[in-house]
Amino acid sequence: MRLTATTNVSVDGVIQGLGGSNEDRRGGFDRGGWAPPLVDAETADYLNQVYGGAAAFLFGRRTYEIFARSWGAIPEMATSTIGSALNGRHKYVASGTLTDPQWTGTTVLTGDIALAIRDLKAQQEGDLLVPGSGVLLRWLLANDLVDQFDLVIYPVVIGQGTRLFPDSGPDSALDLVNSRTTSGGIAIQAYRPLGRGPQYVTSSALPEHIT
């Protein structure tokens, strides 16, 4: 399996509460529901293709619970292209605290989660899609488990809320493999982790091509 991730994010890096006003109000967050008004037809088609083409899904606990009570429970969402894919295919949750998942077709990964994910990747075919799940995505990147991650960047600054990447964390070099912008101004960028840190300037001299 190829482990891919698709994350909706604002220009200032916010991933919290994008789907609805009450989706995730941690920390007093009161600006939820910022993504749906900006989704254009091209972005909707892209998301339908990504979810519809996934062989299975991998979640962190918080995102799993948000999806379970929306895509897994609200009839008009459950029968959509994305909902049908989520409800019809297997879901894995990386969690040491979730013991009784209610969403049909769910397996909780515990113990050595990195080993369990490597086994999934080795034994199955297709794409193992990670929707959202910022904490999990950062952990997967740090453990060299991500084959590709896509950022769907909305043209909006939220100004508060949980960011995809924190102020301090491991560095990573990336290869931009695809980039496009929809008619509504949403940028969709696909990156492949290179498995090493980026290069840093070691002197104050400017590179020749920008002198």
N, C-alpha and C positions, 0 to 999 in steps of 0.2 A: 504494500500500500504506500501511496505517496501522501505524506501528511501536509495538508495545506490549511491555511487559516484565512478567513475573511473578516475584517474588522471595520466597522463604521466609526468614523472619527471626525471631529470638527477640526478646523484649521489650527486651533490652539491645543489639539491633542485630547480633547474630552471624549470619553466613551460612556459616560454615566447617563442613564435615564433617557436614552435617545428615542425609545419607542413610545413613551407615554408619560403623562404628568405624574403618575403614581408608580411607575415601574421600579424606580430605585431612588429613594429619598434619603439615603445615608448622608450623614453630615449636614443635614438641613438643606440638601439640594432641592431647589424649587424651579428649575428650568428644564424639566423633563419634557419629552415629546418634540425635540428640536429637529429630528431627522425626517419624519413623514411629510411635512409640508414642502420639503425640498426634493423629494424623490421624483425624478422624471421617468418617462417611458423607457429610456435607454438603461437607466440604473435598475429599474424594476426588471427589465429583461435580463440584465447581467446577473442579478441576484437569483432570479428564477433558474437560470442556467447553472449557476454554481451549486445551489442547493439540489436542484433536480438531477445533477450529474454526480452527486456524492454517493459513494458506496455505503458509508457509515459516518457517524458524527461523534466527535469527542468534545466534552464540555468540562469546565470547572463547575463547582457546585452552584454558585450564585447564578450564573447564566443558565444552567440547566433548570433551576427552579423557576426563573423568569419565563423561559420558553415553555416549560410544562404547563404553566397556568395561562399561557396565551396561545401559542401555536398548538399545544396539546389539548386545550380545553374549550376555547371559544369557537363555535361551529364555523363561522365564516372564515376564520383564520386556519382552522384545521383542514378545511377542504380546498384551500388555495394550493398553488403549485408548491410553495415552500412548505406549507403545512402537511401536504400529502407526502412529501419526501421525508420530513421529520417523523411523521407518524408511521410511515411504512418501512423505514429502515432502522437498523440497529443503532442504539445510542450508548456510548460509553461515558462514564463520569469519573474523573480523577478526584477522589475525595476520601479522606480518612474519617469523615463524620457522617456521611449519608449512609444509612443502613436499610431503609425501606423505601426505595424509589417507587412512585405510583404510576409513572408513565410507562405504558406497555412497551416492551422491547428494550429495556434498559439494563445494562450491566455496570456495576460499580467496580472500578479498579482500585485496589488497595495494595498495601505492602510496597514492594519495589515497583513503583508506577513506571519509572523509566524502562525497566525491563519488560513490563507488561505491554507498553506501547511499542517497543522494538519488536516484540513477538507478533503483535497485530500487524505491523508493517511488513514483517517477513512472511507471514502466513496467508495474508489475504491480498486481493487485487483491488484496483481502483483507488479513489481518493478518500482518505479519512479527513473529513472537514472539521475544522475547529471554528465555530461561529463565536465571534466576540471573545469572551473569557480572557480578559486582559491579564489577570494574574497568572493563569495557566499558560497563556502565550509567552509571557516573559520567561517563565520557567522552562518551557519547551525550547525556546531559543537558547537559553543558557546551557541546556543539556544537549544541544546539537541534534534535536529531533525534528526540526522544521525543514521541510523541503522547499516550500514556497509560502510566502504570506502576502496577501493583497490588502491594501489600504483603500477604502472607499472614503474619500476626503470631501466633506461637505463644505460649501463656501459660507461658513458662519463661524463667528467667535462666540463661545458660550460664556467664558469668563469665570467659571467656577466648575467644580466637579472633579471626579477621578480622571486622571490622565492615563493614556495607554502606557507611557513610559514615565517612571518617577524621576525626581531630581537627581537621584544617585543610583547607579546600577552598572552592570557589566556593559562593555562596549562591543560592537559587532560591525564588521564590514558587510556591505550588501551589494548585490548586483541587480540593477534595475533591468528586468527582462521584458517589461511591457508597460506602456503608459498611454492613457487616452483620457480625454475630457468630454463629458456629455454636453448636450446642448444647454442643459440647465446649470452648467458650471461645476459639476461634480467630477473630481479627478479620481480615476481608478488606476492604481499603480501596483504592479506585481514585482516583488523582490525575491531574490534567492539568497539566503545567507551563505556567506563564503567561509564560515567556520574559523575566522580569525579576526583580530581587532583591526580597526582602520589604521592607516599610516598617519603619523603626526609630524609636523614640521619641527625640526630640531635646532633651527637657527632663526635669527630675525631677518635674514635676507629674503627678499621677495623672489619667487620663481621667475625665471627669465621671461616667460610668456606673458607676465602681467607687469613688467617693469615699464 
